[in-house]
Amino acid sequence: MNTVEVPEDSEIFGKTLSAFESFGYSAAVRSHGHLFIAGTIGRRPDSTIPEGIEEQTEIAIRKLREILRLEGLDLSALVDVTSYHVDIHQHLSGFTKAKSRLIQPPYPTWSLIGVSGLASPGLLVEIRATAAYPDGS
């Protein structure tokens, strides 16, 4: 298994890097020309959780973008995305606003799933994704 290691001095992840070891998972894994990215959340680098869905969405997408950057990719490499939403109907508008500022065509497939809660109280969105390497490696 080829895992992607986020550097300890990452400004985007900050203190939140400890979650990978604490919960026993990788930020991302390379396999058969694809990059499988674990769910990213909108927790700030100092570990605080913003109250608003727009900021949480922007932080989660910036984390995705950082993992892609570490692999020489950008957001256009995304092929399949799933986002999990607490109170989806209440927060969908704010989520869509933030997403539209950061995700540009060509758009990946994207599924939105409403959930009753996420790993920490206050979290409103979690985004997992799959990207494709251009050369299929």
ROMARMAR-668094 format. One record per residue: residue number from 1; residue in three letters; chain; x negated, y, z of N, C-alpha, C in turn. Coordinates in pm, 1 decimal, padded with zeros to 6 digits, always signed. Last residue first. Layout:
 pos code unit       nu       nv       nw      cau      cav      caw       cu       cv       cw
 NUM  ALA    A        X        Y        Z        X        Y        Z        X        Y        Z
...
END
This chain:
 pos code unit       nu       nv       nw      cau      cav      caw       cu       cv       cw
 137  SER    A +00064.8 +00610.4 -01332.0 -00030.8 +00536.4 -01247.4 +00011.7 +00529.1 -01103.9
 136  GLY    A +00215.1 +00752.3 -01515.4 +00268.4 +00625.2 -01470.4 +00173.9 +00547.1 -01380.9
 135  ASP    A +00139.2 +01002.1 -01575.3 +00072.7 +00895.1 -01651.4 +00118.8 +00756.9 -01608.0
 134  PRO    A +00295.7 +01155.2 -01399.9 +00309.4 +01172.4 -01546.2 +00246.5 +01060.2 -01627.2
 133  TYR    A +00467.8 +00991.8 -01137.7 +00340.2 +01043.0 -01188.1 +00349.3 +01051.4 -01340.5
 132  ALA    A +00774.3 +01087.1 -00993.6 +00703.8 +01003.4 -01090.3 +00574.5 +01071.1 -01130.9
 131  ALA    A +00924.2 +01071.9 -00666.9 +00865.4 +01145.3 -00778.8 +00795.3 +01046.8 -00870.4
 130  THR    A +01192.7 +01068.6 -00448.4 +01102.8 +00987.3 -00528.1 +01055.4 +01073.3 -00644.6
 129  ALA    A +01282.4 +01174.2 -00112.4 +01269.6 +01189.2 -00257.4 +01176.2 +01086.3 -00318.7
 128  ARG    A +01495.3 +01310.9 +00139.2 +01398.4 +01209.9 +00096.1 +01395.6 +01211.7 -00055.1
 127  ILE    A +01577.0 +01546.3 +00380.4 +01567.2 +01522.0 +00236.2 +01459.0 +01418.6 +00209.0
 126  GLU    A +01816.6 +01651.4 +00612.6 +01695.3 +01572.1 +00590.6 +01694.9 +01534.0 +00443.3
 125  VAL    A +01974.1 +01903.3 +00809.9 +01949.0 +01841.0 +00680.3 +01818.4 +01761.5 +00684.8
 124  LEU    A +02001.6 +01991.8 +01069.2 +02120.0 +01994.6 +00984.7 +02101.5 +01922.4 +00852.0
 123  LEU    A +01909.0 +01960.4 +01405.8 +01872.6 +01937.1 +01266.3 +01999.9 +01924.8 +01184.2
 122  GLY    A +02030.0 +01969.2 +01654.1 +02001.3 +02094.9 +01585.9 +01958.3 +02078.2 +01441.7
 121  PRO    A +01868.2 +01687.1 +01795.5 +01981.0 +01781.1 +01797.6 +01940.4 +01912.3 +01730.3
 120  SER    A +01694.2 +01470.5 +01571.6 +01690.3 +01565.0 +01683.2 +01813.7 +01654.0 +01679.2
 119  ALA    A +01771.6 +01292.5 +01363.2 +01682.3 +01248.3 +01471.0 +01677.8 +01340.3 +01592.4
 118  LEU    A +02123.1 +01371.8 +01300.4 +01987.5 +01335.7 +01256.8 +01901.4 +01311.6 +01380.3
 117  GLY    A +02473.7 +01287.2 +01255.1 +02361.1 +01348.4 +01323.5 +02229.8 +01301.1 +01265.0
 116  SER    A +02665.6 +01200.3 +01080.6 +02711.4 +01254.9 +01209.0 +02598.2 +01321.7 +01286.5
 115  VAL    A +02641.2 +01300.5 +00732.9 +02607.8 +01214.1 +00845.7 +02653.9 +01280.6 +00975.6
 114  GLY    A +02694.8 +01300.8 +00383.5 +02729.7 +01355.9 +00513.2 +02701.0 +01254.7 +00623.2
 113  ILE    A +02471.1 +01321.0 +00120.4 +02544.2 +01230.4 +00207.9 +02569.6 +01299.4 +00341.1
 112  LEU    A +02406.3 +01374.4 -00214.8 +02427.1 +01439.8 -00086.0 +02515.7 +01349.3 -00001.5
 111  SER    A +02166.2 +01299.9 -00460.5 +02285.1 +01255.4 -00388.0 +02289.4 +01324.7 -00253.2
 110  TRP    A +02036.6 +01379.1 -00768.7 +02043.9 +01423.0 -00629.0 +02174.8 +01374.9 -00569.0
 109  THR    A +01787.7 +01366.7 -01024.6 +01916.2 +01320.5 -00973.0 +01918.4 +01357.6 -00825.1
 108  PRO    A +01617.4 +01683.3 -01083.7 +01619.8 +01539.2 -01056.0 +01764.1 +01495.7 -01029.6
 107  TYR    A +01617.0 +01922.2 -01350.5 +01664.6 +01878.6 -01220.4 +01653.4 +01727.0 -01204.6
 106  PRO    A +01350.7 +02093.7 -01501.3 +01451.5 +01988.9 -01513.9 +01488.5 +01935.1 -01375.5
 105  PRO    A +01506.6 +02362.4 -01316.4 +01511.7 +02258.2 -01419.5 +01370.5 +02216.3 -01461.3
 104  GLN    A +01407.3 +02402.3 -00967.6 +01436.3 +02454.8 -01101.1 +01446.1 +02338.6 -01200.7
 103  ILE    A +01437.8 +02469.9 -00636.6 +01444.3 +02359.2 -00733.4 +01491.4 +02414.5 -00867.3
 102  LEU    A +01452.1 +02712.7 -00492.5 +01328.2 +02635.2 -00497.4 +01325.1 +02525.3 -00603.5
 101  ARG    A +01699.2 +02832.0 -00503.5 +01581.5 +02919.6 -00505.6 +01452.8 +02841.0 -00529.4
 100  SER    A +01873.2 +02619.6 -00473.2 +01864.9 +02683.2 -00604.9 +01747.0 +02780.2 -00615.4
  99  LYS    A +01843.2 +02561.9 -00199.1 +01797.8 +02465.1 -00299.9 +01779.5 +02533.0 -00434.7
  98  ALA    A +01970.2 +02783.9 -00083.4 +01826.9 +02761.1 -00061.9 +01770.6 +02668.0 -00168.4
  97  LYS    A +02236.2 +02743.7 -00181.8 +02163.5 +02868.9 -00204.6 +02012.5 +02848.0 -00191.5
  96  THR    A +02297.1 +02487.9 -00081.0 +02290.5 +02509.5 -00225.6 +02215.3 +02637.6 -00259.1
  95  PHE    A +02301.2 +02541.6 +00195.7 +02207.4 +02444.2 +00140.5 +02187.3 +02469.8 -00008.6
  94  GLY    A +02518.1 +02717.3 +00207.3 +02383.4 +02763.2 +00244.3 +02275.6 +02671.0 +00191.8
  93  SER    A +02724.7 +02538.3 +00122.4 +02697.8 +02663.5 +00051.9 +02556.4 +02714.7 +00081.3
  92  LEU    A +02722.9 +02327.5 +00313.9 +02691.1 +02303.5 +00173.4 +02656.0 +02431.1 +00097.2
  91  HIS    A +02800.4 +02346.5 +00578.7 +02666.7 +02392.7 +00541.9 +02633.0 +02381.7 +00394.1
  90  GLN    A +03060.6 +02245.8 +00604.7 +03029.0 +02375.5 +00663.9 +02898.8 +02432.2 +00608.2
  89  HIS    A +03037.3 +01996.7 +00487.2 +03128.3 +02094.9 +00427.3 +03100.9 +02235.5 +00479.9
  88  ILE    A +02849.4 +01860.4 +00654.9 +02820.2 +01889.2 +00514.2 +02910.3 +01997.9 +00455.8
  87  ASP    A +02760.0 +01808.6 +00923.5 +02865.8 +01905.9 +00890.8 +02851.8 +01953.8 +00746.4
  86  VAL    A +02439.7 +01715.4 +00821.2 +02531.3 +01723.4 +00934.2 +02632.5 +01833.6 +00899.9
  85  HIS    A +02326.4 +01535.5 +00542.7 +02377.3 +01662.5 +00594.1 +02470.0 +01643.4 +00713.5
  84  TYR    A +02063.3 +01427.4 +00344.4 +02157.5 +01388.3 +00449.3 +02196.4 +01514.5 +00525.1
  83  SER    A +01979.3 +01377.4 +00005.1 +01977.9 +01462.4 +00123.8 +02091.9 +01421.0 +00215.6
  82  THR    A +01769.4 +01230.4 -00227.1 +01887.5 +01210.5 -00143.4 +01874.2 +01302.6 -00023.0
  81  VAL    A +01648.7 +01230.1 -00558.6 +01648.8 +01292.1 -00427.1 +01779.0 +01256.4 -00356.4
  80  ASP    A +01438.1 +01148.3 -00822.5 +01555.8 +01106.4 -00746.2 +01543.9 +01162.3 -00604.5
  79  VAL    A +01224.5 +01278.4 -00939.2 +01319.0 +01209.0 -01026.6 +01446.8 +01169.2 -00953.7
  78  LEU    A +00988.9 +01540.6 -00932.7 +01096.1 +01469.3 -00863.6 +01190.2 +01404.7 -00963.8
  77  ALA    A +00817.4 +01697.1 -01072.2 +00792.1 +01552.8 -01076.7 +00901.9 +01472.2 -01007.0
  76  SER    A +00871.9 +01958.2 -01013.9 +00926.6 +01906.5 -01140.2 +00903.2 +01756.2 -01155.7
  75  LEU    A +00725.9 +02016.4 -00785.0 +00866.1 +01977.8 -00769.8 +00928.5 +01924.0 -00898.3
  74  ASP    A +00408.5 +01864.1 -00874.0 +00490.5 +01973.7 -00823.9 +00636.0 +01927.1 -00821.0
  73  LEU    A +00094.4 +01693.2 -00800.6 +00226.5 +01704.8 -00862.4 +00295.5 +01831.6 -00813.9
  72  GLY    A -00129.5 +01613.5 -00662.7 -00146.6 +01677.2 -00793.0 -00017.0 +01693.7 -00869.7
  71  GLU    A -00079.8 +01525.9 -00411.1 -00092.2 +01423.0 -00514.5 -00108.9 +01482.3 -00654.3
  70  LEU    A -00039.5 +01755.8 -00272.0 -00150.7 +01669.9 -00230.4 -00178.8 +01560.9 -00333.5
  69  ARG    A +00200.7 +01838.1 -00388.6 +00076.9 +01909.7 -00419.4 -00045.0 +01825.2 -00383.8
  68  LEU    A +00383.0 +01664.3 -00261.5 +00361.8 +01654.1 -00406.0 +00229.9 +01720.5 -00445.5
  67  ILE    A +00363.8 +01770.9 -00004.3 +00326.5 +01630.6 -00028.2 +00300.2 +01609.5 -00176.7
  66  GLU    A +00464.4 +02029.6 -00058.9 +00327.5 +02010.9 -00009.2 +00280.4 +01867.5 -00031.5
  65  ARG    A +00729.0 +01978.9 -00134.7 +00637.3 +02041.8 -00230.6 +00491.9 +02022.2 -00187.9
  64  LEU    A +00831.1 +01880.8 +00107.5 +00827.7 +01795.4 -00011.9 +00724.6 +01847.9 -00111.0
  63  LYS    A +00802.8 +02118.5 +00253.7 +00728.9 +01998.4 +00294.3 +00720.6 +01898.6 +00178.8
  62  ARG    A +00982.0 +02280.7 +00116.7 +00839.4 +02317.6 +00116.8 +00752.8 +02199.6 +00160.1
  61  ILE    A +01218.4 +02147.7 +00184.3 +01172.8 +02144.3 +00045.0 +01026.6 +02185.9 +00035.2
  60  ALA    A +01228.3 +02208.0 +00459.9 +01224.8 +02068.4 +00415.1 +01173.8 +02058.7 +00271.4
  59  ILE    A +01242.8 +02490.6 +00449.5 +01128.9 +02424.5 +00515.0 +01117.2 +02280.2 +00466.0
  58  GLU    A +01490.7 +02526.0 +00317.7 +01366.0 +02577.5 +00259.6 +01244.1 +02509.3 +00319.4
  57  THR    A +01665.1 +02408.3 +00505.8 +01652.5 +02352.3 +00371.1 +01522.4 +02398.3 +00306.6
  56  GLN    A +01634.2 +02580.4 +00725.3 +01600.6 +02438.7 +00738.3 +01580.4 +02374.2 +00601.2
  55  GLU    A +01728.7 +02820.0 +00611.1 +01588.1 +02808.9 +00651.8 +01548.2 +02662.4 +00667.3
  54  GLU    A +01999.0 +02742.6 +00562.9 +01913.0 +02789.5 +00454.4 +01765.8 +02775.7 +00491.9
  53  ILE    A +02107.7 +02668.9 +00813.2 +02087.1 +02567.2 +00710.1 +01993.9 +02615.2 +00600.0
  52  GLY    A +01975.9 +02807.1 +01119.9 +02047.5 +02814.2 +00993.4 +02009.3 +02708.3 +00892.0
  51  GLU    A +01810.7 +02770.8 +01342.3 +01953.9 +02747.0 +01356.6 +02024.8 +02736.4 +01222.3
  50  PRO    A +01500.8 +02587.4 +01324.3 +01582.7 +02705.4 +01295.5 +01730.8 +02671.4 +01310.1
  49  ILE    A +01320.2 +02432.8 +01571.0 +01421.8 +02406.7 +01469.3 +01502.1 +02534.3 +01446.3
  48  THR    A +00965.8 +02407.5 +01630.1 +01098.4 +02460.6 +01659.3 +01192.0 +02434.6 +01541.7
  47  SER    A +00710.9 +02323.7 +01557.4 +00806.2 +02222.9 +01604.9 +00942.9 +02277.7 +01642.2
  46  ASP    A +00560.0 +02494.7 +01413.8 +00541.7 +02499.0 +01559.5 +00638.8 +02405.1 +01631.0
  45  PRO    A +00652.8 +02455.3 +01151.1 +00521.7 +02400.7 +01189.8 +00495.9 +02402.6 +01340.7
  44  ARG    A +01011.4 +02378.5 +01185.4 +00898.4 +02467.6 +01159.0 +00766.4 +02403.1 +01202.3
  43  ARG    A +01211.2 +02136.3 +01036.6 +01144.6 +02176.5 +01160.8 +01023.2 +02261.1 +01123.5
  42  GLY    A +01383.3 +02021.0 +00842.2 +01358.9 +02164.3 +00849.6 +01302.4 +02212.0 +00980.9
  41  ILE    A +01236.3 +01715.4 +00715.5 +01335.4 +01792.8 +00789.3 +01292.1 +01938.0 +00797.8
  40  THR    A +01218.1 +01447.4 +00485.6 +01158.7 +01567.3 +00544.1 +01269.9 +01649.8 +00607.2
  39  GLY    A +01186.6 +01102.0 +00444.9 +01274.8 +01213.5 +00474.8 +01200.0 +01328.8 +00540.4
  38  ALA    A +00904.9 +01011.7 +00236.3 +00993.7 +00993.8 +00351.3 +01079.8 +01117.7 +00372.1
  37  ILE    A +00872.7 +00952.6 -00103.0 +00850.0 +01049.4 +00004.1 +00954.4 +01028.8 +00113.4
  36  PHE    A +00702.5 +00771.2 -00328.6 +00820.5 +00762.4 -00243.4 +00794.0 +00847.3 -00119.5
  35  LEU    A +00598.4 +00803.3 -00646.9 +00564.7 +00849.4 -00511.9 +00695.0 +00852.4 -00433.1
  34  HIS    A +00512.5 +00569.0 -00905.3 +00605.6 +00655.2 -00833.4 +00550.9 +00692.6 -00696.3
  33  GLY    A +00352.8 +00380.2 -01019.7 +00376.5 +00503.4 -01093.1 +00471.9 +00600.5 -01026.9
  32  HIS    A +00352.9 +00173.1 -00817.4 +00399.2 +00151.7 -00954.6 +00438.7 +00279.8 -01027.2
  31  SER    A +00342.6 +00382.7 -00540.9 +00366.7 +00246.4 -00585.8 +00418.4 +00247.3 -00728.6
  30  ARG    A +00248.4 +00566.4 -00257.1 +00234.9 +00550.0 -00402.3 +00260.2 +00404.5 -00438.1
  29  VAL    A +00432.9 +00718.1 +00001.0 +00364.4 +00596.9 -00044.6 +00365.4 +00595.2 -00197.0
  28  ALA    A +00434.6 +00960.4 +00266.2 +00467.5 +00916.3 +00130.7 +00382.8 +00794.7 +00096.1
  27  ALA    A +00407.6 +00964.5 +00539.4 +00472.0 +01078.9 +00473.6 +00518.4 +01039.2 +00334.3
  26  SER    A +00484.6 +00659.1 +00711.1 +00397.9 +00740.2 +00626.3 +00477.1 +00854.9 +00565.6
  25  TYR    A +00553.2 +00580.2 +01058.8 +00584.5 +00580.8 +00916.0 +00487.7 +00672.9 +00842.3
  24  GLY    A +00581.6 +00580.1 +01355.4 +00527.5 +00471.3 +01274.9 +00571.6 +00469.0 +01130.2
  23  PHE    A +00647.0 +00779.4 +01526.9 +00757.5 +00696.4 +01480.4 +00712.4 +00586.3 +01384.7
  22  SER    A +00391.7 +00888.0 +01580.2 +00484.6 +00856.5 +01689.7 +00593.5 +00760.0 +01647.4
  21  GLU    A +00284.7 +00935.6 +01323.7 +00225.9 +00833.9 +01411.4 +00323.7 +00791.5 +01520.4
  20  PHE    A +00469.3 +01127.0 +01227.5 +00432.0 +01011.3 +01146.7 +00375.4 +00899.8 +01234.1
  19  ALA    A +00483.4 +01328.2 +01423.7 +00597.9 +01238.3 +01404.4 +00559.9 +01114.0 +01325.1
  18  SER    A +00264.9 +01492.1 +01408.6 +00262.0 +01385.8 +01508.8 +00376.5 +01287.0 +01491.2
  17  LEU    A +00325.1 +01698.3 +01234.2 +00251.2 +01581.4 +01183.5 +00254.3 +01464.7 +01280.8
  16  THR    A +00426.9 +01918.8 +01355.5 +00522.7 +01813.6 +01321.0 +00454.3 +01689.0 +01264.5
  15  LYS    A +00237.9 +02114.0 +01385.9 +00254.5 +02018.4 +01495.4 +00346.5 +01902.8 +01460.6
  14  GLY    A +00200.1 +02152.9 +01036.1 +00163.4 +02193.9 +01171.1 +00178.1 +02082.2 +01272.9
  13  PHE    A +00301.6 +02156.3 +00771.0 +00350.2 +02058.0 +00867.5 +00318.1 +02095.8 +01011.2
  12  ILE    A +00178.3 +02382.1 +00654.4 +00319.4 +02353.4 +00627.2 +00377.7 +02259.4 +00733.3
  11  GLU    A -00087.1 +02373.3 +00720.6 -00008.0 +02486.2 +00769.6 +00141.2 +02460.3 +00752.4
  10  SER    A -00275.7 +02100.0 +00814.5 -00170.4 +02146.5 +00723.6 -00089.3 +02258.4 +00787.6
   9  ASP    A -00484.9 +01974.8 +00941.4 -00480.3 +02121.0 +00947.3 -00373.5 +02180.4 +00854.5
   8  GLU    A -00462.7 +01705.0 +00884.8 -00428.7 +01750.5 +01019.0 -00417.0 +01902.0 +01029.5
   7  PRO    A -00315.3 +01629.8 +00565.2 -00428.2 +01674.0 +00647.3 -00382.5 +01729.9 +00782.3
   6  VAL    A -00125.8 +01345.4 +00508.6 -00118.3 +01490.7 +00517.7 -00231.4 +01535.3 +00609.2
   5  GLU    A -00186.3 +01078.8 +00299.0 -00215.4 +01134.2 +00430.6 -00207.0 +01285.9 +00423.7
   4  VAL    A -00003.3 +00838.6 +00141.1 -00049.5 +00976.6 +00129.3 -00067.7 +01028.6 +00270.7
   3  THR    A -00094.9 +00495.3 +00086.6 -00021.5 +00600.0 +00155.5 -00084.9 +00736.4 +00131.7
   2  ASN    A -00058.9 +00218.8 -00085.9 -00134.7 +00342.9 -00096.0 -00054.9 +00456.3 -00033.7
   1  MET    A -00085.8 -00117.8 +00000.0 +00000.0 +00000.0 +00000.0 -00089.9 +00123.3 +00000.0
END
